[in-house]
């Protein structure tokens, strides 16, 4: 029997899944699939990884839901190209459906997969799912890539309709008559964390459901108060791995809070930029900023990583990140700005550290925001702008409630003096960047 494979990636859900809905409506029995990608897992810094644990549990949940509906869920560990080629040999595969991914590695992988499947006369179909507008769907009037968020946001809002945010019918169609069942022997065993060489890591994860209405309504008032654990939606992890659909989250924000909607639109914006400029994953977008003589002092970088800079908000943020894998947005900006300006360390060092630590790490957002703070991106804060971590602290945590939660020794002799004086660090960075830009002109 000819079958259709639906390849889950950054969409670990059955509800409101564009690619899955298309597969289920194809007229062919569907076999859902997840591939634990060796290429990606090889870069994890530790064997006990909270993100992999989260993914594993969600994949197992998908497998249980598939079996309960009368189908078979396949899970494999390996290189996607090789896994899919073997499945084409093992099953009579007519088509493979999946949702688009816009990161450089993903686009290269999908190009290779498409070529291989074509050689086997298997159709390969990709769908837009994790964003509302993608690739070239929003351009300037002159047909160029928008590099100013204000203009992009205005165009986005002008084109956005309620119909675009309606859920796909994948949940309703996920039933026995649309699924394919194979024997356990033919399906093979699903990988375990141990069989892949990893260990489980205990970690709190937000539930995969929309945040309470009161949190969304008050988001613009509480988003910059890190001591308030309910001040933001904390849905970034679910958006990252697709346990919630972006349409669901955007629909709620559109109805209740325009500020939250704007913040979610930033996500689409950064994905669009990374797709157009994939080299910015590892290279400054602005040519004048590619040869800035960063100091890259390893001892100071280690102090930043461990939360020992002598600046309370920076240290509290880094300690929360190390302990939980989470960091409030305003604090992310503060710690990033301190690294690239006050310590004058290459933004890529910080971006890589966040990639290792953040539960919600998403390349487009992370690269986009680091380059924004460093003044190197397609859209950036002015390169000469240096935020004072002391002023930021006074604004967001004046009573030190957040700071004392993570840096209890602040204000005592056990707390270190500032690693660099604010004015000195600011002037050092600005002068060095100015000289580098003049030399590059």
Secondary structure, 3 states (H helix, E strand, C coil): CCEEEEEECCCCCCCCCHHHHHHHCCCCEEEEEEEEEHHHHCCCCCCECHHHHHHHHHHHHHHHHHHHCCCCEEEEEECHHHHHHHHHHHCCEEEEEEECCCCHHHHHHHHHHHHHHHHCCCEEEEECCCCCCCCCCCCCCCCCCCCCHHHHHHHHHHHCCHHHHCCCCHHHHCCHHHECCCCHHHHCCCCCCCCCCCECCCCCCCCCCCCCHHHHHCHHHHCCCCCCCCCCCCCHHHHHHCCCCHHHHHHHHHHHCHHHHHHHHHHHHHHHHHHHCHHHHCCCCCHHHCCCCCCCCHHHHHHHHHCCCCCHHHHHHHHHHHHHCCCCHHHHHHHHHHHHHHCCCCHHHHHHHHHHHCCCCCHHHHHHHHHHHHCCCCCCCCCCCCCCHHHHHHHHCCCCHHHHHHCCCCCCCCCCCCCCCHHHHHHHHHHHHHHHHHHHC
